[in-house]
Amino acid sequence: MDERSRRQFLQSGASAGAAAGAALLTGCASGSKSSLGSVRFAFIVKTPNSDYWQACLTGGKNAAKQFGLDALQFTGANSEANIQGQIEIVEDAIAKHPAFIVLAPTAATALVPSIEKAHNAGIKVVIVDSAANTNAYDTFLATDNHAAGMLAARTLAEAVRKKTGSPAGQIAYSTFLSGVGSLSLRDRGFLDALKAYPALQLVAHKDAGGDQSTKPISIVADTLTRFPNLVGYFADSLITLQGALTAFRENHVDSKKISLVGFDPSPQLVRALRSGSVDGIVLQDPYQMGYGGVAYGVLAAAGVATPKNIDTGVVAATPENVDAPQIQGLLNPMSQRHMGFSQPA
Amino acid sequence: MTPSIANTGAERGAAPASRDDRRLALWTAMLRVGLLGIIVVLFIVFSITAQGFLSAQNIENNARQMAVVGILAIGETFVIITAGIDLSVGSLLGFGGILAAISLSNDLPISLTIAFVLAAGLAVGLLNGALIRYGALPPFIVTLGMLGILRGLTQILGNGQQVAFDVPRFVNFASDSFLRVPNLFWILLAAGIVCGIFLQFTRRGRYAYAVGSNVESARRAGVNVGATLLTVYAISGVLAALGGLLITARQGQGDPNAGTGYELDAIAAAVLGGASLFGARGTIAGTFLGVLLVQIMTNGLNLLNFDPQVARMLEGALIIAFVFADQHRKRLAAAA
């Protein structure tokens, strides 16, 4: 199935399912037309403070509007490193006993007790974006991060090949925060796919320790100092990719010699992609996770057996394909052109 | 080691000053030599062991990377000298940074953006100072409250997202150099020299030490305590806003999380540089060395491929060790 038809399949599945769920719920509530409005749910991301999570929240909000659901909250902690903050938000949501919770867990293990508590209380749990080490959930919608990491490695190898003639030389990568499920999977996928390029030699791996300000810059600057012959750099998240771009700019890196590939877009990164100072941005589909998260939550709450795992897909944006409609749709998730839905009033 | 040193604020307030002041100066100098000694040793060790440490590019990187925290730490030093603390500088940096990004994205000229952001920092600093002096509130509480207010406001202003703008001249300033020295470092140097002269050679600057030594004696001696406190918090506020401008230029976008935790880095640098949280002690030169020590340590360990967290642990251990040595010598002196 190609990307577009997979996407359409997913959408029609989610929409039809939601409609079916709506019908079921309506039936339960003895024909009253507004009964979906009584389906209360909580939508909790890691933090609302990034374009990525805003896209996810927008997907969830649009689904809620279109299905006429009653959202308790669309929220998250103050940073992607604030595990305790997210646990508190989830506990508060459980206390209100919604029909379902859509959750993007900040940490794979720390959120497990809360997820199991919700599940045991009869609340349906839809996990999005990052895995949790438990089986106590109904559906998991996410990027297949291992596959995404592999795509990043192939994109980087291809960029290096274009610049130097062969995918060979020293490369390095940075992680935003060790122990985050989605990032570890990306990193592992990246390393696994690298095995196909034995001449690409990994010389350094740096951890930004969850710092969102300047450490993502300084770790890359120091790596450039230590390894002046670097031919490629991989950053496994938006923050580390932006940090790498800043370090490249400050160190006057010649973008004809070093390739930079990473995850998740921002306006600055897309500009850099067009100018060639970034060679690839792996795009996920957070809008789809948000929209589908709510749709599958409705289904699960209606008693429909929902699929355990759903891959929302990834694509690599490059300077060559950045203007293709599919890439543009993912780069501007708020425009929702790629969703095929009309903007809710 | 110098015997019989009595330099707590109260004792100096009470005793005739000249002898003790000389010893105090000696003391400060000794601590600074200790700090400088560690920096020199680290510099030599890293020069030998860490590949690329002495390269022009690396020195430039260090100079650029220490600038923003250094600027915050200078402002923090003023406040700490008055026996106060300013926990709001990290949030104010984020606030100034997002204001700058929003202004630029709305096509405000760079000069007006700078004036606007610095004025905002001045206003916040004056508000901090006024609440502390005229509201008779502890600095810790006022600036802790301001930390929360400003971070929340910053998130709301930025709509919880990074704020993009496209003003290459503003962004390039942060990555460019003048005479092979990064522009960011020139700003740090200028701020340090101006503030150092103000602190050491002007009456208002000396008043900061008097207020930090003993508010009541300072007031009786004719020091305008209110004006002094307003001044130091205003300086801290303006410098934090300046840091915000620079970090936004450096990152090429406004980041509502920028500067989170920087207040502690600034306080740590000032304390490493010999400033006392009990007041009346601290210098800009010492703080500069404190920032430099942390920067060199972080950079060197990074080049040696240590986990970046190791540098944080060492920084924490050094702070405790420095203050312990300081207190220990004081106790020895008191016993003699």
Contacts between the chains, C-beta under 8 A, distances in Angstrom:
chain1	res1	chain2	res2	distance
A	47	B	160	7.9
A	48	B	160	4.4
A	49	B	155	6.4
A	49	B	160	4.5
A	49	B	161	6.7
A	49	B	256	5.8
A	49	B	257	6.3
A	50	B	160	7.7
A	50	B	161	6.3
A	50	B	162	7.0
A	51	B	161	5.5
A	51	B	162	6.8
A	54	B	159	7.8
A	54	B	160	6.9
A	54	B	161	5.7
A	78	B	151	7.8
A	78	B	155	7.5
A	79	B	257	6.2
A	79	B	260	7.2
A	204	B	305	6.5
A	206	B	302	7.7
A	206	B	308	6.9
A	207	B	307	6.8
A	207	B	308	6.5
A	207	B	309	7.8
A	208	B	308	7.7
A	209	B	308	5.9
A	209	B	309	5.9
A	212	B	255	6.8
A	212	B	257	4.2
A	212	B	258	7.5
A	212	B	260	6.6
A	213	B	247	7.0
A	213	B	255	7.1
A	213	B	257	6.8
A	213	B	258	5.2
A	213	B	259	6.3
A	213	B	260	6.6
A	213	B	262	7.4
A	214	B	65	6.8
A	214	B	68	7.1
A	214	B	247	7.3
A	214	B	250	7.5
A	215	B	308	6.6
A	217	B	65	7.6
A	217	B	250	7.5
A	217	B	251	7.8
A	218	B	61	7.5
A	218	B	65	5.2
A	218	B	298	7.2
A	218	B	299	7.5
A	218	B	302	7.2
A	219	B	302	6.4
A	219	B	308	6.2
A	221	B	61	4.6
A	221	B	65	7.3
A	222	B	58	7.8
A	222	B	61	7.2
A	222	B	299	6.1
A	222	B	302	4.0
A	222	B	303	5.6
A	224	B	57	7.6
A	225	B	52	4.1
A	225	B	53	7.8
A	225	B	55	6.2
A	225	B	57	5.9
A	225	B	58	4.4
A	225	B	61	6.6
A	225	B	303	6.3
A	226	B	50	7.7
A	226	B	51	6.0
A	226	B	52	5.3
A	226	B	302	8.0
A	226	B	303	5.0
A	226	B	305	7.4
A	228	B	52	7.0
A	242	B	251	6.9
A	242	B	252	8.0
A	242	B	253	7.7
A	245	B	252	7.9
A	246	B	175	7.9
A	246	B	250	6.4
A	246	B	251	6.0
A	246	B	252	6.7
A	249	B	175	5.1
A	249	B	252	7.8
A	250	B	61	7.2
A	250	B	64	6.3
A	250	B	174	7.7
A	250	B	175	4.5
A	250	B	250	7.7
A	251	B	57	6.2
A	251	B	61	7.1
A	252	B	175	7.9
A	266	B	162	6.0
A	266	B	164	6.8
A	266	B	253	7.0
A	267	B	164	3.7
A	267	B	253	7.6
A	268	B	164	5.8
A	268	B	252	5.2
A	268	B	253	5.2
A	271	B	166	7.1
